[in-house]
Amino acid sequence: MKAHDGMYIGGAWVPAAGPDRIQVVDPADEQVIGEVPAGTAEDVDAAVRAARAAFPGWAATPPAQRAALVGALRDVLVARKPEFARTITAELGAPLGFSEAVHVGAPVAVASTYAELGATYAFEERLGTSTVLMQPVGVVAAITPWNYPLHQIVAKVAPALTAGCTIVLKPAEDTPLTAQLFAEAVHEAGVPAGVFNLVTGTGPVAGQALAEHPGVDLVSFTGSTAVGRRIGALAGAAVKRVALELGGKSANVVLPGADLAKAVATGVGHVMNNSGQSCNALTRMLVHRDQYEEAVALAAEAVARYPLGDPSAEGTRLGPLVNATQRDRVRGYIEKGVAEGARLVAGGPEAPRPTGYFVAPTVFADVTPEMTIAQEEIFGPVLSILRYEDEDDALRIANGTVYGLGGAVWAADEETAVAFARRMETGQVDINGGRFNPLAPFGGWKQSGIGRELGPHGLAEYLQTKSLQF
């Protein structure tokens, strides 16, 4: 795979400050496919200084002109869609069809919303005797994960650009090639030098240097709750703004009267997509006791439609996990589920292939709310099915974790589903199979994070409020 041996800073590819490199491995065959520089605090400082120098001019650029550049960036993503999809499949292991439809399709949709929103958003309004201004917060540190390497970049960069902020991106070390390709797209779209900057590297070195840099005004991070706490502490020491999209343990609640077959099949697919490596994956399926065994049988049938395969082959629906550490972590959770008494309906901890970071798609029944697999984020193709007695019991179980990111409710009618969803402690709920909406705010309650992404609520994260009194 194509890789740049440098950082994108100030509108050009420049040599890294240090000699260390990060190898990029294809998780399907464990072969090295490229390497990128491991950024240092010196690289981060250069990128932040470039972003600070570019900020006044970019902040003063008319919003319609900024929106037009976001639209131009969107057009480049569309034109290079096959290249992005192949790169994501190679370094993440997502099936090629899923990479094209979701890993590239979703960020294209998100960029489109900001291209439109930037031209119509009310960056100032009159309230009584005051004029209220919405102004860019400044230099943004965008620290992104590997599970949706392009989408998470666009979900931060597009609103930041629209708001008038400048950016330093530090992508996950497992998927840096996608980030480098994105930097090429930014350059091709004509975004002014210094407005967007890229530093590859590890979290403990480049990520920490960026989070605590005095020249950064906002840290936008997506990743684990543990790392989010660390970033919050670093930013808090400087009273620096943060936006944190963290872990999840989302509940998929199937109420009596719902279309059980559709609810189960959709729920299984939601967990298996991206090999379960989604923060909002519906990993806990809650079913009434009277329909429980039927749901378990339907889940076993549904998961059989997700055989493991070569992610670059046409028709593959389930690829490997991103790396050996993640594979071993997920297999450890499966072993713990068995040890704690859950019933293994499909899959298991055994290695399904001799090569590659594959984990068998796994379904557990007889899972109780206190079990580890019902409380902790696994981040793999593992579904837990829990039984409940009545709606109040279902609500108690659904709300009974430290997380609150996503969720779903299935019912015989929309009114019943919405009434239940209103009581769920989570940031987003799908009603009877509701579809992805790039304008809807996405973010968590409790330990799932702070702030929102996407749409106008996502744009607001990158704006400061100022009132002028007359």
C-alpha positions as CSV (number, residue, x, y, z in Angstrom):
1,M,0.0,0.0,0.0
2,K,1.1,3.6,-0.7
3,A,2.5,5.3,2.4
4,H,4.1,8.7,3.0
5,D,7.3,8.8,5.0
6,G,6.5,12.1,6.6
7,M,3.9,14.4,8.2
8,Y,1.4,16.6,6.4
9,I,2.1,20.0,8.0
10,G,1.5,23.5,6.7
11,G,0.2,22.2,3.4
12,A,3.1,19.9,2.5
13,W,4.6,16.5,3.4
14,V,7.6,17.2,5.6
15,P,10.1,14.8,7.2
16,A,9.4,13.4,10.6
17,A,11.4,14.7,13.5
18,G,12.4,11.2,14.7
19,P,13.6,7.9,13.1
20,D,11.0,5.6,14.5
21,R,8.4,4.0,12.3
22,I,5.0,2.2,12.8
23,Q,4.3,-0.9,10.7
24,V,0.9,-1.4,9.3
25,V,-0.3,-5.0,9.2
26,D,-3.1,-6.5,7.1
27,P,-5.2,-8.3,9.8
28,A,-6.4,-10.9,7.3
29,D,-3.0,-12.4,6.6
30,E,-0.8,-10.8,9.2
31,Q,1.5,-9.3,6.5
32,V,3.1,-5.9,6.8
33,I,1.7,-3.7,4.0
34,G,3.4,-0.4,4.9
35,E,4.9,1.8,7.5
36,V,4.5,5.4,8.6
37,P,6.5,7.7,10.9
38,A,6.0,7.6,14.7
39,G,5.4,11.2,15.5
40,T,7.1,12.9,18.4
41,A,6.3,16.0,20.6
42,E,8.4,18.0,18.1
43,D,6.2,16.9,15.2
44,V,3.1,17.8,17.2
45,D,4.5,21.2,18.1
46,A,5.2,21.9,14.4
47,A,1.7,20.9,13.4
48,V,0.0,23.0,16.2
49,R,2.1,26.0,15.2
50,A,1.1,25.6,11.6
51,A,-2.6,25.4,12.7
52,R,-2.3,28.5,14.9
53,A,-0.7,30.5,12.1
54,A,-3.5,29.5,9.7
55,F,-6.3,30.1,12.2
56,P,-6.9,33.9,11.8
57,G,-7.3,33.7,8.0
58,W,-9.5,30.6,8.0
59,A,-11.7,32.0,10.8
60,A,-12.2,35.2,8.8
61,T,-13.1,33.2,5.6
62,P,-16.8,33.7,4.9
63,P,-18.9,30.6,6.0
64,A,-20.2,30.0,2.5
65,Q,-16.6,29.8,1.2
66,R,-15.6,27.4,3.9
67,A,-18.7,25.3,3.1
68,A,-17.8,25.2,-0.5
69,L,-14.4,23.8,0.3
70,V,-16.0,21.1,2.5
71,G,-18.1,20.3,-0.6
72,A,-15.0,20.1,-2.7
73,L,-13.5,17.7,-0.2
74,R,-16.6,15.6,-0.4
75,D,-16.2,15.5,-4.2
76,V,-12.7,14.2,-3.9
77,L,-13.8,11.5,-1.5
78,V,-16.4,10.4,-4.0
79,A,-13.9,10.4,-6.8
80,R,-11.4,8.3,-4.8
81,K,-13.9,6.0,-3.2
82,P,-12.5,2.8,-4.6
83,E,-9.0,3.7,-3.3
84,F,-10.3,4.6,0.1
85,A,-12.3,1.3,0.3
86,R,-9.3,-0.8,-0.7
87,T,-7.1,0.9,1.8
88,I,-9.6,0.5,4.7
89,T,-10.1,-3.2,3.8
90,A,-6.3,-3.8,3.7
91,E,-5.5,-2.1,7.1
92,L,-8.7,-2.7,9.1
93,G,-10.0,-6.0,7.6
94,A,-13.5,-4.8,6.8
95,P,-15.1,-6.6,3.9
96,L,-14.7,-4.6,0.7
97,G,-18.4,-4.2,0.1
98,F,-18.9,-2.9,3.7
99,S,-15.9,-0.6,3.2
100,E,-17.5,0.9,0.0
101,A,-21.0,1.2,1.4
102,V,-20.4,2.3,5.0
103,H,-16.7,3.1,5.6
104,V,-16.7,5.5,2.6
105,G,-20.4,6.0,2.0
106,A,-21.2,7.4,5.5
107,P,-18.4,10.0,5.6
108,V,-19.4,11.2,2.1
109,A,-23.0,11.7,3.5
110,V,-21.6,13.5,6.5
111,A,-19.4,15.8,4.5
112,S,-22.4,16.6,2.3
113,T,-24.5,17.7,5.3
114,Y,-21.8,20.1,6.4
115,A,-21.3,21.5,2.9
116,E,-25.0,22.4,3.0
117,L,-25.2,23.4,6.7
118,G,-22.2,25.7,6.5
119,A,-24.0,27.8,3.9
120,T,-27.2,28.2,6.0
121,Y,-26.2,28.0,9.6
122,A,-27.0,31.1,11.8
123,F,-23.5,32.1,13.0
124,E,-25.1,35.1,14.6
125,E,-28.6,36.0,15.8
126,R,-30.3,39.0,17.5
127,L,-31.7,38.4,21.0
128,G,-33.4,41.5,22.5
129,T,-30.7,44.2,22.7
130,S,-27.9,41.7,22.0
131,T,-26.2,40.2,19.0
132,V,-25.1,36.6,19.7
133,L,-22.1,35.4,17.7
134,M,-21.0,31.8,17.1
135,Q,-17.3,31.9,16.5
136,P,-14.7,29.1,15.9
137,V,-13.2,27.7,19.1
138,G,-9.6,27.8,17.6
139,V,-7.2,24.9,17.0
140,V,-8.7,21.5,17.3
141,A,-6.8,18.3,18.2
142,A,-8.7,15.5,16.5
143,I,-7.7,12.0,17.8
144,T,-9.5,9.3,16.0
145,P,-9.9,5.5,16.4
146,W,-9.2,2.6,14.0
147,N,-12.7,1.0,13.8
148,Y,-14.2,3.6,11.4
149,P,-11.0,5.3,10.2
150,L,-12.4,7.6,7.6
151,H,-15.8,8.2,9.1
152,Q,-14.4,9.3,12.4
153,I,-12.0,11.7,10.7
154,V,-14.7,13.3,8.6
155,A,-17.1,13.5,11.6
156,K,-14.5,15.8,13.3
157,V,-12.8,17.5,10.4
158,A,-15.9,18.5,8.4
159,P,-17.6,20.4,11.2
160,A,-14.3,21.9,12.4
161,L,-13.6,23.2,8.9
162,T,-17.2,24.5,8.6
163,A,-17.0,26.3,12.0
164,G,-13.7,28.0,11.0
165,C,-11.4,26.0,13.1
166,T,-8.0,24.7,12.1
167,I,-7.1,21.1,12.8
168,V,-4.3,18.7,13.8
169,L,-5.3,15.1,13.3
170,K,-3.7,12.2,15.1
171,P,-5.2,8.9,13.7
172,A,-5.0,5.5,15.3
173,E,-1.7,3.7,14.6
174,D,-3.5,0.7,13.2
175,T,-5.1,2.6,10.3
176,P,-2.8,5.5,9.4
177,L,-2.8,4.9,5.7
178,T,-6.5,5.9,5.4
179,A,-5.5,9.2,7.3
180,Q,-2.7,9.8,4.8
181,L,-5.0,9.3,1.9
182,F,-7.4,11.7,3.5
183,A,-4.7,14.3,3.8
184,E,-4.1,13.9,0.1
185,A,-7.8,14.5,-0.5
186,V,-7.7,17.7,1.7
187,H,-4.8,19.0,-0.4
188,E,-6.5,18.1,-3.7
189,A,-9.7,19.9,-2.5
190,G,-7.7,23.1,-2.1
191,V,-8.0,23.6,1.7
192,P,-5.5,26.4,2.6
193,A,-2.1,25.4,4.0
194,G,-2.0,24.9,7.8
195,V,-5.8,24.6,8.1
196,F,-5.5,20.8,8.2
197,N,-2.4,19.0,9.5
198,L,-1.6,15.3,10.1
199,V,0.7,13.7,12.6
200,T,0.9,9.9,12.7
201,G,2.1,8.2,15.9
202,T,1.1,6.4,19.1
203,G,-1.4,7.6,21.7
204,P,1.1,7.7,24.6
205,V,3.5,9.9,22.6
206,A,1.9,11.9,19.9
207,G,-1.6,11.7,21.3
208,Q,-0.6,12.9,24.7
209,A,1.6,15.7,23.4
210,L,-1.4,16.9,21.3
211,A,-3.9,16.7,24.1
212,E,-1.7,18.7,26.5
213,H,-0.3,21.2,24.0
214,P,-1.0,24.8,25.2
215,G,-1.7,25.8,21.6
216,V,-4.7,23.4,21.3
217,D,-8.1,24.9,22.2
218,L,-10.3,21.8,21.9
219,V,-9.6,18.1,22.0
220,S,-12.1,15.9,20.1
221,F,-11.4,12.2,20.9
222,T,-13.2,9.0,19.9
223,G,-12.0,5.8,21.6
224,S,-12.1,3.8,24.8
225,T,-13.5,5.2,28.0
226,A,-10.2,4.6,29.8
227,V,-8.3,6.8,27.3
228,G,-11.1,9.3,27.4
229,R,-10.6,9.7,31.1
230,R,-6.9,10.4,30.6
231,I,-7.5,13.0,27.9
232,G,-10.2,14.6,30.1
233,A,-7.7,14.9,32.9
234,L,-5.0,16.4,30.6
235,A,-7.4,18.9,29.1
236,G,-8.9,19.7,32.5
237,A,-5.6,20.8,33.9
238,A,-5.6,23.6,31.3
239,V,-9.4,24.2,31.4
240,K,-9.5,23.1,27.8
241,R,-12.7,22.0,26.1
242,V,-13.1,18.3,25.2
243,A,-15.5,16.3,23.1
244,L,-15.4,12.6,24.0
245,E,-17.2,9.8,22.2
246,L,-16.4,6.7,24.2
247,G,-17.5,3.1,24.8
248,G,-20.9,1.5,24.7
249,K,-22.9,-1.5,25.7
250,S,-26.1,-0.8,23.8
251,A,-29.3,-2.6,24.5
252,N,-31.6,-3.9,21.8
253,V,-35.0,-4.3,23.5
254,V,-37.6,-6.5,21.8
255,L,-41.0,-5.8,23.3
256,P,-44.0,-8.2,23.1
257,G,-45.9,-7.8,19.8
258,A,-42.8,-6.8,17.8
259,D,-41.8,-8.5,14.6
260,L,-39.5,-10.9,16.4
261,A,-37.9,-12.4,13.3
262,K,-37.0,-9.0,11.9
263,A,-35.8,-7.6,15.3
264,V,-33.5,-10.6,15.9
265,A,-32.1,-10.7,12.3
266,T,-31.5,-7.0,12.3
267,G,-30.0,-7.1,15.8
268,V,-27.6,-9.9,14.9
269,G,-26.5,-8.0,11.8
270,H,-25.9,-4.8,13.8
271,V,-23.5,-6.8,16.0
272,M,-21.7,-8.6,13.2
273,N,-21.2,-5.6,11.0
274,N,-17.5,-4.4,11.1
275,S,-16.8,-7.6,13.0
276,G,-18.5,-6.1,16.1
277,Q,-16.0,-3.3,16.2
278,S,-18.6,-0.5,16.6
279,C,-19.0,1.5,19.8
280,N,-22.8,1.6,19.4
281,A,-23.1,-2.1,18.5
282,L,-26.4,-3.6,19.9
283,T,-24.5,-6.3,21.9
284,R,-27.2,-6.9,24.5
285,M,-30.5,-8.3,23.1
286,L,-33.3,-8.2,25.6
287,V,-36.3,-10.5,24.9
288,H,-39.4,-11.3,27.0
289,R,-39.3,-14.7,28.7
290,D,-42.3,-16.0,26.7
291,Q,-40.4,-15.5,23.4
292,Y,-36.9,-16.1,24.7
293,E,-36.1,-19.5,23.3
294,E,-37.6,-18.6,19.9
295,A,-35.4,-15.6,19.8
296,V,-32.3,-17.7,20.6
297,A,-33.1,-20.1,17.8
298,L,-33.6,-17.2,15.4
299,A,-30.3,-15.7,16.4
300,A,-28.5,-19.0,15.8
301,E,-30.0,-19.1,12.3
302,A,-29.1,-15.4,11.6
303,V,-25.5,-15.7,12.8
304,A,-24.9,-18.6,10.4
305,R,-25.3,-16.1,7.6
306,Y,-22.1,-14.4,8.6
307,P,-19.3,-16.8,7.8
308,L,-15.7,-15.6,8.1
309,G,-14.0,-14.9,4.8
310,D,-11.3,-13.0,3.0
311,P,-12.3,-9.3,3.3
312,S,-11.1,-8.5,-0.2
313,A,-13.2,-11.3,-1.7
314,E,-16.6,-10.4,-3.2
315,G,-19.5,-11.3,-0.9
316,T,-17.6,-11.6,2.3
317,R,-19.7,-10.3,5.2
318,L,-17.4,-10.9,8.2
319,G,-13.7,-10.2,8.3
320,P,-11.0,-10.3,11.0
321,L,-10.5,-8.1,14.0
322,V,-8.0,-5.3,13.6
323,N,-5.0,-6.8,15.4
324,A,-3.7,-9.6,17.6
325,T,-4.4,-7.7,20.9
326,Q,-8.0,-7.1,20.0
327,R,-8.5,-10.8,18.9
328,D,-7.0,-12.1,22.1
329,R,-9.1,-9.6,24.1
330,V,-12.4,-10.7,22.5
331,R,-11.5,-14.4,22.8
332,G,-10.8,-13.8,26.5
333,Y,-14.3,-12.4,27.0
334,I,-15.9,-15.4,25.2
335,E,-14.0,-17.7,27.6
336,K,-15.2,-15.6,30.6
337,G,-18.8,-15.8,29.3
338,V,-18.5,-19.6,29.3
339,A,-16.8,-19.7,32.7
340,E,-19.6,-17.5,34.2
341,G,-22.3,-19.9,33.0
342,A,-23.7,-18.4,29.8
343,R,-24.9,-20.9,27.2
344,L,-22.9,-20.9,24.0
345,V,-25.3,-21.0,21.1
346,A,-22.8,-20.3,18.3
347,G,-19.1,-19.6,17.9
348,G,-16.7,-19.9,20.7
349,P,-13.1,-18.9,21.7
350,E,-11.3,-21.3,19.5
351,A,-9.3,-19.9,16.6
352,P,-11.4,-20.4,13.5
353,R,-8.5,-19.9,11.0
354,P,-4.8,-20.6,11.3
355,T,-3.8,-17.2,10.0
356,G,-5.3,-13.8,10.5
357,Y,-6.9,-12.1,13.5
358,F,-10.3,-13.9,13.1
359,V,-12.8,-14.6,15.9
360,A,-15.8,-16.8,15.3
361,P,-19.2,-15.0,15.3
362,T,-20.5,-15.8,18.8
363,V,-24.0,-15.8,20.4
364,F,-24.6,-16.4,24.1
365,A,-27.9,-17.3,25.7
366,D,-28.9,-17.4,29.4
367,V,-26.9,-14.3,30.0
368,T,-27.7,-12.5,33.3
369,P,-27.3,-8.7,33.8
370,E,-24.4,-9.1,36.2
371,M,-22.2,-11.2,34.0
372,T,-19.0,-9.6,32.6
373,I,-20.2,-10.1,29.0
374,A,-23.3,-8.1,29.8
375,Q,-21.5,-5.3,31.5
376,E,-18.2,-4.6,29.7
377,E,-17.6,-3.5,26.1
378,I,-16.2,-6.5,24.2
379,F,-15.7,-4.9,20.8
380,G,-16.0,-8.0,18.7
381,P,-18.6,-10.2,17.0
382,V,-20.3,-11.3,20.3
383,L,-24.0,-11.1,21.1
384,S,-25.5,-11.7,24.6
385,I,-29.2,-12.5,24.8
386,L,-30.9,-11.7,28.1
387,R,-34.5,-12.4,29.2
388,Y,-36.8,-10.0,31.0
389,E,-40.1,-10.3,32.9
390,D,-41.9,-7.1,32.0
391,E,-41.2,-3.6,30.6
392,D,-39.9,-2.3,33.9
393,D,-37.5,-5.2,34.2
394,A,-36.4,-4.6,30.6
395,L,-35.8,-0.9,31.4
396,R,-33.8,-1.8,34.5
397,I,-31.6,-4.1,32.5
398,A,-31.2,-1.7,29.6
399,N,-30.1,1.1,31.9
400,G,-28.0,-1.1,34.1
401,T,-24.5,-0.4,32.8
402,V,-22.1,2.5,33.1
403,Y,-22.6,3.2,29.4
404,G,-25.3,5.1,27.4
405,L,-24.3,5.5,23.7
406,G,-26.8,3.7,21.5
407,G,-29.8,1.5,21.7
408,A,-32.9,0.1,19.9
409,V,-36.5,-0.7,20.7
410,W,-38.8,-2.9,18.7
411,A,-42.6,-2.9,19.4
412,A,-45.9,-3.6,17.7
413,D,-46.4,0.1,17.1
414,E,-44.3,3.3,17.1
415,E,-46.0,4.9,20.1
416,T,-45.1,2.0,22.4
417,A,-41.5,1.9,21.2
418,V,-41.1,5.7,21.6
419,A,-42.6,5.6,25.1
420,F,-40.0,3.0,26.1
421,A,-37.1,4.8,24.3
422,R,-37.8,8.0,26.2
423,R,-37.0,6.2,29.4
424,M,-33.7,4.8,28.2
425,E,-30.5,6.4,29.5
426,T,-28.7,6.7,26.2
427,G,-27.8,9.2,23.5
428,Q,-29.4,7.6,20.5
429,V,-32.2,5.0,20.0
430,D,-33.3,3.2,16.8
431,I,-37.1,2.7,16.6
432,N,-38.2,-0.4,14.9
433,G,-35.1,-0.5,12.8
434,G,-34.5,3.2,12.3
435,R,-31.9,4.1,9.8
436,F,-28.6,6.1,10.0
437,N,-29.3,9.9,9.8
438,P,-26.2,12.0,9.2
439,L,-27.9,15.0,10.6
440,A,-28.9,13.4,14.0
441,P,-26.7,14.1,17.0
442,F,-24.6,11.1,18.0
443,G,-23.0,10.9,21.5
444,G,-23.2,9.3,24.9
445,W,-24.7,9.6,28.3
446,K,-22.8,8.5,31.5
447,Q,-19.4,7.0,30.7
448,S,-20.1,6.9,27.0
449,G,-18.8,10.5,26.6
450,I,-19.3,14.2,26.5
451,G,-20.7,16.2,23.6
452,R,-22.2,15.3,20.2
453,E,-21.1,14.6,16.7
454,L,-23.0,15.1,13.3
455,G,-25.4,17.7,12.1
456,P,-25.9,21.1,13.7
457,H,-25.3,19.7,17.2
458,G,-21.9,18.4,16.0
459,L,-21.1,21.8,14.5
460,A,-21.9,23.6,17.8
461,E,-19.1,21.6,19.5
462,Y,-16.5,23.6,17.5
463,L,-18.1,27.1,18.2
464,Q,-17.7,29.6,21.0
465,T,-20.6,31.8,22.0
466,K,-20.1,35.6,22.3
467,S,-22.8,38.2,23.0
468,L,-22.5,41.9,22.0
469,Q,-24.7,44.2,24.2
470,F,-26.2,47.3,22.7
